[in-house]
């Protein structure tokens, strides 16, 4: 099983925003204990590289970087220990740098033209972001008949309430979301709550 397949097999990719690097270790433990050992650490905070480095040392946890916008951020994330990358959009230069570094990247696409550009570059696992703003499950259902080789990971507006709408689609192997890792809860160091939310999310995904 490839790394990408291993990540998608969990059906949920927690999208994590961490403001304080001292919370990284506890967060990592909570994800593993909650049976959701995957983390997309967004490069939206100054603490992100240190958070990735800390979490990457935890056994059994798959750690990647999100909000990767440039080739330079590819290097920053990979040097910190990220084993996969996620971008909100499709940038040929950023995708090329990820390939050079030997790390899988999931770029964002929301229009047919963007999907076609990504497919032409040999990418078949794509992010659909922000999902709720671009038609959500309805758009992905329409894409399924046209782009039969593409798989989408919708992120942005995905929650426990609409999880089934996405995971019931044949071209959606997994979703990305933050409802099980709320930033305020991470900031507060309330890892028991995060563990519980992760367990609930895993159980909900398993029902789909």
N, CA, C and O of each residue as an XYZ file, in Angstrom:
832
protein
N       0.850     -1.195      0.000
C       0.000      0.000      0.000
C       0.889      1.250      0.000
O       1.788      1.385      0.830
N       0.627      2.147     -0.932
C       1.405      3.379     -0.996
C       1.035      4.292      0.168
O       0.027      4.089      0.845
N       1.871      5.295      0.382
C       1.599      6.241      1.469
C       0.256      6.928      1.254
O      -0.523      7.087      2.194
N      -0.012      7.334      0.020
C      -1.287      7.989     -0.273
C      -2.456      7.066      0.033
O      -3.451      7.494      0.619
N      -2.343      5.812     -0.357
C      -3.412      4.854     -0.088
C      -3.592      4.652      1.414
O      -4.714      4.523      1.906
N      -2.479      4.625      2.130
C      -2.542      4.438      3.577
C      -3.278      5.601      4.237
O      -4.074      5.406      5.154
N      -3.003      6.801      3.762
C      -3.659      7.993      4.309
C      -5.155      7.967      4.000
O      -5.983      8.202      4.880
N      -5.492      7.683      2.752
C      -6.891      7.699      2.331
C      -7.692      6.574      2.970
O      -8.908      6.688      3.125
N      -7.029      5.500      3.338
C      -7.723      4.368      3.953
C      -8.386      4.761      5.270
O      -9.334      4.108      5.707
N      -7.899      5.810      5.895
C      -8.492      6.294      7.145
C      -9.807      7.028      6.910
O     -10.599      7.216      7.833
N     -10.030      7.444      5.656
C     -11.251      8.103      5.203
C     -11.438      9.527      5.727
O     -12.299     10.260      5.242
N     -10.634      9.917      6.715
C     -10.676     11.285      7.228
C      -9.246     11.765      7.438
O      -8.428     11.063      8.032
N      -8.952     12.954      6.950
C      -7.646     13.565      7.173
C      -7.860     14.798      8.065
O      -8.410     15.797      7.602
N      -7.438     14.743      9.325
C      -7.580     15.893     10.203
C      -6.723     17.066      9.710
O      -5.520     16.922      9.495
N      -7.355     18.207      9.537
C      -6.651     19.416      9.116
C      -6.375     20.237     10.373
O      -7.291     20.754     11.013
N      -5.105     20.342     10.705
C      -4.710     20.848     12.011
C      -4.070     22.236     11.926
O      -3.178     22.471     11.112
N      -4.532     23.134     12.764
C      -3.905     24.448     12.926
C      -3.383     24.518     14.354
O      -4.156     24.453     15.310
N      -2.071     24.650     14.492
C      -1.456     24.677     15.822
C      -0.696     25.989     15.989
O       0.220     26.291     15.224
N      -1.085     26.756     16.990
C      -0.449     28.053     17.241
C       0.731     27.961     18.185
O       1.614     28.818     18.168
N       0.752     26.923     19.010
C       1.786     26.761     20.025
C       2.434     25.395     19.849
O       1.776     24.370     20.027
N       3.709     25.374     19.503
C       4.393     24.121     19.223
C       4.430     23.184     20.426
O       4.611     21.977     20.267
N       4.261     23.727     21.615
C       4.285     22.870     22.804
C       3.066     21.946     22.857
O       3.040     20.994     23.636
N       2.065     22.225     22.035
C       0.862     21.378     22.002
C       1.023     20.193     21.044
O       0.173     19.303     21.018
N       2.078     20.174     20.275
C       2.219     19.185     19.211
C       2.269     17.751     19.725
O       1.606     16.872     19.175
N       3.035     17.513     20.758
C       3.192     16.149     21.265
C       1.874     15.595     21.798
O       1.507     14.461     21.492
N       1.168     16.387     22.590
C      -0.110     15.953     23.137
C      -1.146     15.722     22.057
O      -1.953     14.797     22.143
N      -1.120     16.570     21.036
C      -2.049     16.420     19.919
C      -1.762     15.122     19.166
O      -2.683     14.391     18.802
N      -0.501     14.849     18.940
C      -0.121     13.619     18.246
C      -0.615     12.394     19.007
O      -1.154     11.460     18.413
N      -0.429     12.405     20.300
C      -0.871     11.277     21.120
C      -2.385     11.107     21.067
O      -2.891      9.986     21.037
N      -3.104     12.231     21.057
C      -4.570     12.177     21.018
C      -5.067     11.604     19.695
O      -6.034     10.843     19.676
N      -4.421     11.958     18.597
C      -4.811     11.434     17.292
C      -4.597      9.918     17.231
O      -5.458      9.178     16.756
N      -3.458      9.480     17.710
C      -3.170      8.041     17.701
C      -4.145      7.294     18.612
O      -4.673      6.246     18.240
N      -4.378      7.840     19.800
C      -5.291      7.193     20.750
C      -6.721      7.172     20.232
O      -7.496      6.272     20.556
N      -7.066      8.177     19.418
C      -8.410      8.239     18.846
C      -8.557      7.440     17.565
O      -9.580      7.531     16.887
N      -7.535      6.653     17.231
C      -7.539      5.791     16.049
C      -7.645      6.581     14.751
O      -8.230      6.116     13.772
N      -7.070      7.782     14.755
C      -7.034      8.603     13.556
C      -5.612      9.165     13.412
O      -5.405     10.372     13.536
N      -4.644      8.291     13.152
C      -3.234      8.680     13.185
C      -2.735      9.354     11.908
O      -1.760      8.915     11.298
N      -3.418     10.421     11.521
C      -3.045     11.210     10.348
C      -3.184     12.674     10.720
O      -4.120     13.050     11.425
N      -2.264     13.502     10.253
C      -2.373     14.928     10.527
C      -1.865     15.739      9.342
O      -0.734     15.561      8.890
N      -2.712     16.625      8.852
C      -2.295     17.623      7.860
C      -2.088     18.926      8.620
O      -3.047     19.636      8.923
N      -0.847     19.233      8.923
C      -0.516     20.430      9.694
C      -0.402     21.605      8.735
O       0.502     21.639      7.900
N      -1.293     22.550      8.843
C      -1.296     23.661      7.897
C      -0.163     24.637      8.187
O       0.170     24.905      9.342
N       0.420     25.163      7.113
C       1.501     26.131      7.242
C       0.932     27.546      7.403
O       1.360     28.488      6.737
N      -0.039     27.662      8.304
C      -0.678     28.968      8.514
C      -0.154     29.670      9.754
O      -0.505     30.822     10.011
N       0.680     28.988     10.524
C       1.208     29.583     11.749
C       2.729     29.471     11.764
O       3.310     28.614     11.098
N       3.349     30.337     12.522
C       4.810     30.322     12.630
C       5.300     29.038     13.290
O       6.442     28.624     13.091
N       4.437     28.419     14.070
C       4.828     27.211     14.801
C       4.816     25.954     13.929
O       5.341     24.916     14.330
N       4.223     26.042     12.748
C       3.981     24.839     11.930
C       5.214     23.964     11.684
O       5.122     22.751     11.869
N       6.365     24.519     11.275
C       7.519     23.644     11.022
C       7.948     22.857     12.264
O       8.273     21.674     12.167
N       7.951     23.508     13.421
C       8.323     22.818     14.657
C       7.268     21.775     15.025
O       7.597     20.697     15.521
N       6.010     22.103     14.781
C       4.927     21.157     15.059
C       5.095     19.903     14.197
O       4.978     18.781     14.690
N       5.370     20.105     12.914
C       5.581     18.968     12.008
C       6.756     18.125     12.481
O       6.672     16.898     12.515
N       7.840     18.778     12.843
C       9.037     18.056     13.283
C       8.761     17.227     14.528
O       9.231     16.095     14.641
N       8.005     17.784     15.456
C       7.686     17.065     16.694
C       6.758     15.888     16.420
O       6.993     14.776     16.893
N       5.703     16.141     15.654
C       4.717     15.095     15.387
C       5.286     13.983     14.506
O       4.886     12.825     14.626
N       6.220     14.336     13.623
C       6.799     13.345     12.723
C       7.618     12.295     13.469
O       7.888     11.219     12.936
N       8.006     12.606     14.687
C       8.796     11.663     15.487
C       7.927     10.639     16.206
O       8.441      9.677     16.778
N       6.612     10.844     16.178
C       5.705      9.937     16.875
C       5.484      8.662     16.053
O       5.075      8.744     14.894
N       5.742      7.510     16.622
C       5.537      6.246     15.888
C       4.072      6.057     15.497
O       3.164      6.321     16.285
N       3.866      5.601     14.278
C       2.514      5.277     13.837
C       1.676      6.445     13.387
O       0.498      6.269     13.078
N       2.251      7.650     13.338
C       1.497      8.836     12.934
C       1.986      9.319     11.576
O       3.184      9.525     11.379
N       1.061      9.498     10.644
C       1.383     10.014      9.316
C       1.227     11.523      9.336
O       0.124     12.033      9.536
N       2.314     12.236      9.131
C       2.296     13.691      9.257
C       2.630     14.357      7.925
O       3.652     14.075      7.301
N       1.736     15.247      7.516
C       1.957     15.999      6.296
C       1.772     17.481      6.543
O       1.466     17.907      7.656
N       1.961     18.257      5.494
C       1.797     19.709      5.589
C       0.704     20.161      4.649
O       0.607     19.685      3.518
N      -0.121     21.085      5.121
C      -1.165     21.661      4.300
C      -0.909     23.134      4.036
O       0.011     23.721      4.605
N      -1.715     23.726      3.180
C      -1.555     25.121      2.771
C      -0.160     25.346      2.202
O       0.486     26.356      2.482
N       0.291     24.390      1.399
C       1.596     24.497      0.734
C       1.376     25.249     -0.576
O       0.736     24.741     -1.497
N       1.912     26.461     -0.646
C       1.615     27.349     -1.762
C       2.741     27.495     -2.774
O       2.492     27.819     -3.935
N       3.981     27.257     -2.345
C       5.141     27.553     -3.185
C       6.171     26.424     -3.131
O       6.132     25.594     -2.223
N       7.091     26.388     -4.100
C       8.176     25.417     -4.037
C       9.006     25.558     -2.759
O       9.470     24.567     -2.195
N       9.181     26.792     -2.316
C       9.923     27.015     -1.084
C       9.248     26.387      0.121
O       9.915     25.869      1.017
N       7.937     26.433      0.140
C       7.211     25.811      1.251
C       7.247     24.291      1.158
O       7.143     23.605      2.175
N       7.394     23.764     -0.046
C       7.604     22.320     -0.189
C       8.873     21.926      0.557
O       8.879     20.973      1.336
N       9.944     22.670      0.309
C      11.218     22.384      0.976
C      11.106     22.563      2.482
O      11.616     21.742      3.245
N      10.445     23.627      2.916
C      10.269     23.892      4.343
C       9.559     22.727      5.019
O       9.979     22.265      6.080
N       8.485     22.259      4.401
C       7.681     21.196      4.993
C       8.423     19.858      5.000
O       8.432     19.149      6.006
N       9.040     19.523      3.875
C       9.741     18.244      3.783
C      10.954     18.224      4.704
O      11.236     17.212      5.345
N      11.662     19.329      4.767
C      12.820     19.407      5.668
C      12.402     19.255      7.124
O      13.171     18.763      7.951
N      11.181     19.679      7.433
C      10.680     19.568      8.812
C      10.238     18.144      9.137
O      10.119     17.776     10.305
N       9.996     17.347      8.095
C       9.596     15.960      8.333
C       8.269     15.547      7.728
O       7.822     14.420      7.945
N       7.620     16.436      6.967
C       6.338     16.094      6.344
C       6.534     14.999      5.296
O       7.469     15.055      4.497
N       5.651     14.008      5.305
C       5.756     12.906      4.350
C       4.721     12.997      3.234
O       4.755     12.212      2.286
N       3.798     13.960      3.346
C       2.876     14.245      2.243
C       2.513     15.710      2.306
O       2.637     16.348      3.351
N       2.061     16.245      1.175
C       1.764     17.670      1.066
C       0.369     17.874      0.489
O      -0.106     17.086     -0.329
N      -0.269     18.940      0.930
C      -1.594     19.296      0.431
C      -1.589     20.784      0.100
O      -1.127     21.603      0.894
N      -2.101     21.123     -1.065
C      -2.147     22.520     -1.489
C      -3.584     22.932     -1.773
O      -4.369     22.114     -2.252
N      -3.950     24.181     -1.488
C      -5.320     24.620     -1.757
C      -5.623     24.801     -3.231
O      -6.786     24.870     -3.630
N      -4.570     24.880     -4.047
C      -4.757     25.072     -5.484
C      -3.740     24.287     -6.279
O      -2.919     23.561     -5.719
N      -3.803     24.438     -7.591
C      -2.879     23.708     -8.458
C      -1.805     24.652     -8.986
O      -2.093     25.558     -9.767
N      -0.575     24.434     -8.557
C       0.577     25.204     -9.015
C       1.577     24.248     -9.640
O       2.148     23.420     -8.930
N       1.810     24.334    -10.949
C       2.750     23.426    -11.600
C       4.138     23.437    -10.944
O       4.760     22.386    -10.791
N       4.617     24.617    -10.561
C       5.950     24.714     -9.959
C       5.996     24.008     -8.606
O       6.976     23.342     -8.273
N       4.928     24.164     -7.836
C       4.877     23.529     -6.516
C       4.767     22.017     -6.650
O       5.417     21.275     -5.914
N       3.951     21.565     -7.580
C       3.809     20.124     -7.835
C       5.134     19.535     -8.312
O       5.521     18.441     -7.900
N       5.822     20.267     -9.181
C       7.097     19.789     -9.702
C       8.139     19.663     -8.589
O       8.915     18.708     -8.563
N       8.149     20.628     -7.674
C       9.118     20.575     -6.576
C       8.824     19.402     -5.649
O       9.744     18.747     -5.160
N       7.551     19.139     -5.409
C       7.181     17.993     -4.576
C       7.673     16.698     -5.222
O       8.164     15.800     -4.537
N       7.538     16.612     -6.536
C       8.012     15.434     -7.256
C       9.522     15.296     -7.130
O      10.037     14.195     -6.934
N      10.229     16.411     -7.242
C      11.679     16.400     -7.102
C      12.111     15.923     -5.717
O      13.129     15.248     -5.567
N      11.319     16.285     -4.714
C      11.633     15.883     -3.344
C      11.122     14.481     -3.014
O      11.391     13.951     -1.936
N      10.385     13.890     -3.949
C       9.907     12.525     -3.754
C       8.786     12.392     -2.747
O       8.641     11.353     -2.103
N       7.984     13.452     -2.610
C       6.891     13.462     -1.632
C       5.567     13.647     -2.361
O       5.451     14.553     -3.186
N       4.556     12.809     -2.079
C       3.265     12.957     -2.753
C       2.588     14.271     -2.375
O       2.661     14.724     -1.233
N       1.932     14.866     -3.360
C       1.200     16.115     -3.111
C      -0.214     15.968     -3.654
O      -0.437     15.364     -4.703
N      -1.155     16.529     -2.921
C      -2.562     16.539     -3.321
C      -2.940     18.004     -3.557
O      -3.188     18.739     -2.601
N      -2.985     18.432     -4.817
C      -3.300     19.823     -5.109
C      -4.799     20.079     -5.158
O      -5.592     19.172     -5.412
N      -5.169     21.319     -4.911
C      -6.572     21.683     -4.940
C      -7.073     21.967     -6.341
O      -6.387     22.604     -7.141
N      -8.281     21.488     -6.635
C      -8.936     21.753     -7.919
C     -10.426     21.935     -7.661
O     -11.004     21.246     -6.820
N     -11.043     22.859     -8.381
C     -12.492     23.036     -8.234
C     -13.213     23.197     -9.567
O     -14.440     23.113     -9.624
N     -12.462     23.426    -10.633
C     -13.079     23.580    -11.956
C     -12.636     22.446    -12.870
O     -11.595     21.832    -12.637
N     -13.420     22.161    -13.913
C     -13.012     21.135    -14.863
C     -11.630     21.396    -15.462
O     -10.854     20.460    -15.654
N     -11.322     22.648    -15.755
C     -10.018     22.968    -16.344
C      -8.880     22.647    -15.384
O      -7.836     22.142    -15.798
N      -9.081     22.941    -14.093
C      -8.046     22.631    -13.106
C      -7.878     21.130    -12.945
O      -6.756     20.639    -12.818
N      -8.972     20.408    -12.949
C      -8.892     18.947    -12.851
C      -8.132     18.398    -14.048
O      -7.281     17.522    -13.892
N      -8.429     18.904    -15.242
C      -7.751     18.429    -16.448
C      -6.260     18.739    -16.406
O      -5.445     17.929    -16.849
N      -5.899     19.898    -15.880
C      -4.482     20.259    -15.779
C      -3.756     19.321    -14.828
O      -2.638     18.888    -15.106
N      -4.391     19.010    -13.714
C      -3.781     18.105    -12.741
C      -3.657     16.701    -13.303
O      -2.634     16.043    -13.113
N      -4.685     16.237    -13.991
C      -4.643     14.904    -14.599
C      -3.546     14.833    -15.661
O      -2.871     13.812    -15.789
N      -3.370     15.905    -16.414
C      -2.340     15.946    -17.457
C      -0.947     15.855    -16.849
O      -0.003     15.403    -17.497
N      -0.831     16.293    -15.585
C       0.451     16.230    -14.885
C       0.658     14.874    -14.205
O       1.668     14.649    -13.538
N      -0.308     13.983    -14.383
C      -0.173     12.650    -13.824
C      -0.725     12.484    -12.425
O      -0.485     11.469    -11.772
N      -1.466     13.483    -11.960
C      -2.035     13.426    -10.614
C      -3.486     12.973    -10.681
O      -4.270     13.510    -11.464
N      -3.842     12.008     -9.880
C      -5.218     11.506     -9.904
C      -5.931     11.647     -8.563
O      -7.150     11.489     -8.496
N      -5.193     11.940     -7.499
C      -5.811     12.204     -6.198
C      -5.746     13.710     -5.965
O      -4.663     14.280     -5.834
N      -6.904     14.342     -5.916
C      -6.980     15.798     -5.906
C      -7.805     16.298     -4.723
O      -8.741     15.639     -4.271
N      -7.439     17.459     -4.244
C      -8.223     18.109     -3.198
C      -9.336     18.918     -3.867
O      -9.143     19.469     -4.951
N     -10.483     18.986     -3.226
C     -11.597     19.801     -3.714
C     -11.884     20.819     -2.620
O     -12.516     20.512     -1.609
N     -11.396     22.062     -2.852
C     -11.426     23.075     -1.796
C     -11.680     24.463     -2.367
O     -11.162     24.801     -3.432
N     -12.479     25.277     -1.662
C     -13.339     24.953     -0.516
C     -14.636     24.291     -0.988
O     -15.419     24.881     -1.733
N     -14.837     23.083     -0.547
C     -15.908     22.232     -1.069
C     -17.290     22.870     -0.995
O     -18.042     22.856     -1.970
N     -17.617     23.428      0.161
C     -18.971     23.961      0.336
C     -19.248     25.169     -0.546
O     -20.403     25.453     -0.865
N     -18.197     25.885     -0.945
C     -18.371     27.072     -1.778
C     -18.469     26.746     -3.261
O     -18.893     27.578     -4.063
N     -18.073     25.531     -3.618
C     -18.058     25.152     -5.033
C     -18.996     23.992     -5.345
O     -18.701     23.148     -6.191
N     -20.118     23.964     -4.658
C     -21.148     23.003     -5.003
C     -21.132     21.709     -4.229
O     -22.021     20.875     -4.399
N     -20.131     21.523     -3.375
C     -20.092     20.365     -2.491
C     -20.230     19.031     -3.192
O     -19.653     18.803     -4.254
N     -21.013     18.149     -2.573
C     -21.175     16.785     -3.079
C     -21.811     16.767     -4.464
O     -21.538     15.867     -5.259
N     -22.649     17.744     -4.756
C     -23.297     17.787     -6.065
C     -22.293     17.949     -7.196
O     -22.399     17.285     -8.228
N     -21.336     18.818     -7.006
C     -20.299     19.013     -8.025
C     -19.452     17.766     -8.186
O     -19.140     17.367     -9.308
N     -19.078     17.147     -7.078
C     -18.252     15.946     -7.152
C     -19.004     14.796     -7.812
O     -18.406     13.977     -8.510
N     -20.300     14.736     -7.594
C     -21.108     13.712     -8.267
C     -21.093     13.938     -9.767
O     -21.011     12.987    -10.544
N     -21.172     15.204    -10.176
C     -21.128     15.525    -11.605
C     -19.755     15.204    -12.198
O     -19.656     14.757    -13.341
N     -18.706     15.434    -11.420
C     -17.351     15.139    -11.889
C     -17.133     13.638    -12.108
O     -16.327     13.244    -12.951
N     -17.849     12.806    -11.355
C     -17.561     11.373    -11.352
C     -17.717     10.727    -12.727
O     -16.969      9.814    -13.076
N     -18.684     11.200    -13.502
C     -18.902     10.597    -14.812
C     -17.943     11.135    -15.872
O     -17.674     10.470    -16.873
N     -17.435     12.335    -15.644
C     -16.551     12.975    -16.628
C     -15.082     12.634    -16.381
O     -14.330     12.339    -17.309
N     -14.695     12.681    -15.104
C     -13.303     12.418    -14.734
C     -13.226     11.099    -13.961
O     -13.027     11.075    -12.746
N     -13.389     10.023    -14.696
C     -13.505      8.723    -14.038
C     -12.213      8.265    -13.376
O     -12.244      7.414    -12.487
N     -11.080      8.817    -13.796
C      -9.806      8.406    -13.210
C      -9.420      9.242    -11.988
O      -8.427      8.947    -11.323
N     -10.196     10.277    -11.695
C      -9.850     11.184    -10.601
C     -10.547     10.818     -9.305
O     -11.695     10.372     -9.299
N      -9.829     11.015     -8.203
C     -10.392     10.861     -6.856
C     -10.245     12.195     -6.148
O      -9.246     12.892     -6.323
N     -11.234     12.548     -5.353
C     -11.233     13.852     -4.710
C     -11.315     13.729     -3.188
O     -12.007     12.869     -2.643
N     -10.586     14.618     -2.533
C     -10.639     14.731     -1.077
C     -11.227     16.102     -0.766
O     -10.489     17.085     -0.699
N     -12.541     16.185     -0.574
C     -13.162     17.475     -0.292
C     -12.783     18.000      1.087
O     -12.728     17.254      2.065
N     -12.526     19.289      1.138
C     -12.159     19.968      2.381
C     -12.753     21.367      2.334
O     -12.841     21.982      1.271
N     -13.159     21.864      3.499
C     -13.752     23.191      3.547
C     -15.255     23.089      3.663
O     -15.956     22.932      2.663
N     -15.751     23.179      4.891
C     -17.186     23.032      5.110
C     -17.617     21.602      5.334
O     -18.809     21.337      5.488
N     -16.673     20.667      5.355
C     -17.009     19.271      5.643
C     -17.123     19.111      7.155
O     -16.284     19.609      7.905
N     -18.164     18.416      7.592
C     -18.408     18.271      9.029
C     -19.050     16.919      9.312
O     -19.343     16.147      8.400
N     -19.257     16.657     10.579
C     -19.934     15.414     10.964
C     -21.325     15.361     10.358
O     -21.837     14.281     10.060
N     -21.941     16.531     10.172
C     -23.305     16.591      9.657
C     -23.446     16.228      8.191
O     -24.486     15.709      7.785
N     -22.415     16.490      7.381
C     -22.526     16.186      5.949
C     -21.507     15.158      5.482
O     -21.320     14.957      4.282
N     -20.851     14.511      6.434
C     -19.824     13.514      6.111
C     -20.335     12.449      5.159
O     -19.650     12.088      4.202
N     -21.531     11.945      5.414
C     -22.080     10.874      4.592
C     -22.357     11.318      3.160
O     -22.283     10.509      2.235
N     -22.676     12.603      2.971
C     -22.935     13.109      1.623
C     -21.709     12.921      0.733
O     -21.823     12.620     -0.455
N     -20.539     13.104      1.335
C     -19.294     12.995      0.566
C     -18.789     11.555      0.479
O     -18.469     11.074     -0.608
N     -18.717     10.876      1.605
C     -18.133      9.539      1.616
C     -18.987      8.508      0.882
O     -18.512      7.413      0.580
N     -20.235      8.849      0.595
C     -21.082      7.925     -0.168
C     -20.777      7.978     -1.660
O     -21.250      7.132     -2.419
N     -19.990      8.965     -2.089
C     -19.667      9.112     -3.507
C     -18.508      8.194     -3.885
O     -17.551      8.068     -3.121
N     -18.576      7.555     -5.042
C     -17.530      6.615     -5.447
C     -16.181      7.261     -5.725
O     -15.150      6.591     -5.667
N     -16.178      8.562     -6.027
C     -14.911      9.239     -6.323
C     -14.361     10.016     -5.135
O     -13.471     10.852     -5.296
N     -14.887      9.744     -3.941
C     -14.408     10.394     -2.713
C     -13.925      9.324     -1.738
O     -14.722      8.779     -0.975
N     -12.633      9.019     -1.755
C     -12.108      8.010     -0.842
C     -11.969      8.515      0.580
O     -11.978      7.732      1.529
N     -11.840      9.844      0.727
C     -11.646     10.428      2.057
C     -12.002     11.907      2.027
O     -12.109     12.512      0.961
N     -12.181     12.468      3.194
C     -12.441     13.906      3.319
C     -11.390     14.521      4.241
O     -10.728     13.824      5.009
N     -11.257     15.829      4.146
C     -10.400     16.551      5.077
C     -11.271     17.451      5.930
O     -12.240     18.030      5.438
N     -10.938     17.571      7.192
C     -11.753     18.414      8.062
C     -11.067     18.718      9.371
O     -10.056     18.112      9.727
N     -11.640     19.673     10.081
C     -11.044     20.094     11.353
C     -12.004     19.960     12.523
O     -11.684     20.362     13.641
N     -13.206     19.386     12.264
C     -14.175     19.334     13.359
C     -13.721     18.445     14.508
O     -14.203     18.605     15.629
N     -12.815     17.520     14.261
C     -12.325     16.673     15.349
C     -11.060     17.242     15.991
O     -10.581     16.714     16.994
N     -10.521     18.315     15.415
C      -9.336     18.964     15.980
C      -9.530     20.484     16.006
O      -8.744     21.214     15.402
N     -10.567     20.968     16.696
C     -10.826     22.413     16.713
C      -9.615     23.183     17.231
O      -9.007     22.788     18.226
N      -9.267     24.269     16.568
C      -8.083     25.041     16.946
C      -8.137     25.508     18.399
O      -7.125     25.490     19.100
N      -9.320     25.926     18.847
C      -9.431     26.401     20.226
C      -9.181     25.277     21.224
O      -8.621     25.499     22.297
N      -9.599     24.076     20.863
C      -9.393     22.927     21.744
C      -7.916     22.542     21.779
O      -7.382     22.170     22.824
N      -7.268     22.638     20.618
C      -5.821     22.389     20.569
C      -5.085     23.428     21.401
O      -4.203     23.086     22.189
N      -5.445     24.701     21.228
C      -4.813     25.785     21.992
C      -4.963     25.567     23.491
O      -4.060     25.872     24.270
N      -6.122     25.032     23.883
C      -6.395     24.822     25.311
C      -5.712     23.560     25.848
O      -5.682     23.337     27.058
N      -5.171     22.746     24.958
C      -4.536     21.511     25.400
C      -5.524     20.476     25.906
O      -5.176     19.627     26.726
N      -6.760     20.547     25.415
C      -7.800     19.605     25.848
C      -7.753     18.375     24.945
O      -8.597     18.199     24.066
N      -6.769     17.544     25.175
C      -6.539     16.410     24.282
C      -7.490     15.247     24.515
O      -7.676     14.411     23.630
N      -8.090     15.184     25.689
C      -9.103     14.153     25.923
C     -10.301     14.375     25.008
O     -10.855     13.427     24.452
N     -10.691     15.634     24.859
C     -11.810     15.958     23.964
C     -11.445     15.634     22.523
O     -12.263     15.090     21.780
N     -10.226     15.964     22.127
C      -9.795     15.675     20.756
C      -9.786     14.173     20.500
O     -10.221     13.720     19.441
N      -9.298     13.409     21.452
C      -9.307     11.950     21.302
C     -10.729     11.433     21.119
O     -10.980     10.577     20.271
N     -11.654     11.954     21.915
C     -13.048     11.538     21.829
C     -13.660     11.914     20.483
O     -14.370     11.114     19.874
N     -13.385     13.130     20.022
C     -13.914     13.596     18.735
C     -13.348     12.769     17.586
O     -14.054     12.481     16.619
N     -12.081     12.389     17.688
C     -11.472     11.553     16.650
C     -12.141     10.180     16.607
O     -12.448      9.657     15.536
N     -12.356      9.617     17.772
C     -13.002      8.296     17.836
C     -14.392      8.341     17.231
O     -14.795      7.424     16.516
N     -15.129      9.413     17.520
C     -16.469      9.561     16.963
C     -16.426      9.718     15.446
O     -17.265      9.164     14.735
N     -15.448     10.472     14.956
C     -15.323     10.671     13.513
C     -14.985      9.374     12.797
O     -15.528      9.085     11.731
N     -14.096      8.601     13.380
C     -13.715      7.311     12.797
C     -14.914      6.383     12.731
O     -15.131      5.707     11.725
N     -15.692      6.351     13.805
C     -16.889      5.496     13.850
C     -17.903      5.935     12.796
O     -18.527      5.096     12.145
N     -18.068      7.243     12.629
C     -19.024      7.760     11.643
C     -18.580      7.405     10.220
O     -19.399      7.031      9.380
N     -17.296      7.525      9.968
C     -16.784      7.213      8.632
C     -16.914      5.724      8.326
O     -17.153      5.337      7.182
N     -16.757      4.903      9.339
C     -16.840      3.458      9.160
C     -18.251      3.015      8.784
O     -18.443      1.953      8.192
N     -19.228      3.836      9.131
C     -20.630      3.503      8.819
C     -20.983      3.787      7.365
O     -22.034      3.370      6.879
N     -20.097      4.497      6.675
C     -20.393      4.895      5.279
C     -19.897      3.843      4.293
O     -20.058      4.005      3.084
